Amino acid sequence: MINIAVRKQILIADSDVSYLKKLLNLLENHNFDTLTANSEQGTIQKAESLDIDLILLGENMPDASGLDVCRHLKTNPRTEHIPVVILTGPKSEQKVKGYHLGADECIDRDFEQEEFFARIESLWRRRNGAYRHFREERQKQVVNELTRIIDNELIQPHFQPIYFIKPFRLLGFEVLSRPVGGSIISNADELFKSAIKYDMYYPLEMLCWRKAAEIVSARTRNEHVFFNCSPYMVENQKFPNVKRIFEKNQIPFNKVVLELTERSSVSEYQVFYNRLHEFRANGFSFAVDDVGGGYASLESIVATKPEIVKIDAHIVQNLQKDSVKRSIVKFIAAFCKENNIVSIAEGVEQKEEMDAVTELGIDAVQGYYLFKPTPDLNVREMKDLCVAFV
């Protein structure tokens, strides 16, 4: 059954990382779901493939201006119905151009919060009748696509290794599931968010885990395997049954790391923490994902008491050039060492980032600089890389 009473989803397209994070925090705190894009291509792709209620456009992106993106969105039959707000500077001519190109609103980037939300709500009221039918049709399409993917098992597990730094050796690998073939749901992040939105997350995640476990069982049972796991899933009454996946595939519980993601928030705290305690008693380990970015706070670390902490890729990106990011990573590394927690830097894409996290005391690394996600789980090849870093 489609859950119509869902939170509105806002796509933010802006190349200013600090401003982007400010908007994300503001909108999440006001109960909106958010997605981000930092290019014209990414913005249009997400607008075409997702159920977006509003697009907030910055003035500039690496490959186009916000005005150009607005024009393309408003002349595209698949996206013209979506309300677009351009976040402009104080110059009135930019706002005039925006309105001429089809923008529904132009709001100063340094807006007052109360006025900002009032204008957005007013915009939705004006537009509501115009695209209600489109939204209903889109919901049906997404639910049908999710059903097709689950029923036909159209999921391909990928694996990305994680390495201890000193001495350099393989710690394990993370399972990253991708939809197979062409789909109106364009990538994994949108796939899982849509599954949560329409109450299809548990069967989808179980499919992903089962297919990955079958591959792991055939290739190795000696490395740690990281499975993404949202609070929504942990709270599901069927969650204790997931142990059977690992038992059936003879994967030891003490080799399984459940990586707590922020695809959903905790709603039943007692159930959530009781489940963590139960699984930990059985030998499972837990990791907190995206620490330093979004809402993965020290409070969540204190509450879940994870064995592993993974530092958000946005913090790691160009770490060597940013003193504030370096201070954050240095603090997290020290905190983890003091509390016997393994720290992992995600999204390492450059040698300079690798050198920086090593210098700052991070325990382990993961990222394209080392090894890209692959559907072929070749543990020997993953271990061979260690020779290059010794």
Secondary structure as GFF3:
##gff-version 3
##sequence-region A 1 390
A	DSSP	beta_strand	9	13	.	.	.	ID=ss1
A	DSSP	alpha_helix	17	29	.	.	.	ID=ss2
A	DSSP	beta_strand	33	37	.	.	.	ID=ss3
A	DSSP	alpha_helix	40	49	.	.	.	ID=ss4
A	DSSP	beta_strand	54	57	.	.	.	ID=ss5
A	DSSP	beta_strand	60	61	.	.	.	ID=ss6
A	DSSP	beta_strand	64	65	.	.	.	ID=ss7
A	DSSP	alpha_helix	66	74	.	.	.	ID=ss8
A	DSSP	beta_strand	84	88	.	.	.	ID=ss9
A	DSSP	alpha_helix	92	100	.	.	.	ID=ss10
A	DSSP	beta_strand	105	108	.	.	.	ID=ss11
A	DSSP	alpha_helix	113	151	.	.	.	ID=ss12
A	DSSP	beta_strand	155	164	.	.	.	ID=ss13
A	DSSP	beta_strand	169	179	.	.	.	ID=ss14
A	DSSP	alpha_helix	188	197	.	.	.	ID=ss15
A	DSSP	alpha_helix	201	219	.	.	.	ID=ss16
A	DSSP	beta_strand	224	229	.	.	.	ID=ss17
A	DSSP	alpha_helix	231	235	.	.	.	ID=ss18
A	DSSP	three_ten_helix	239	242	.	.	.	ID=ss19
A	DSSP	alpha_helix	243	248	.	.	.	ID=ss20
A	DSSP	three_ten_helix	253	255	.	.	.	ID=ss21
A	DSSP	beta_strand	256	260	.	.	.	ID=ss22
A	DSSP	alpha_helix	269	281	.	.	.	ID=ss23
A	DSSP	beta_strand	285	291	.	.	.	ID=ss24
A	DSSP	alpha_helix	298	304	.	.	.	ID=ss25
A	DSSP	beta_strand	308	311	.	.	.	ID=ss26
A	DSSP	alpha_helix	313	316	.	.	.	ID=ss27
A	DSSP	three_ten_helix	319	321	.	.	.	ID=ss28
A	DSSP	alpha_helix	323	338	.	.	.	ID=ss29
A	DSSP	beta_strand	342	345	.	.	.	ID=ss30
A	DSSP	alpha_helix	351	359	.	.	.	ID=ss31
A	DSSP	beta_strand	364	365	.	.	.	ID=ss32
A	DSSP	alpha_helix	379	389	.	.	.	ID=ss33
###
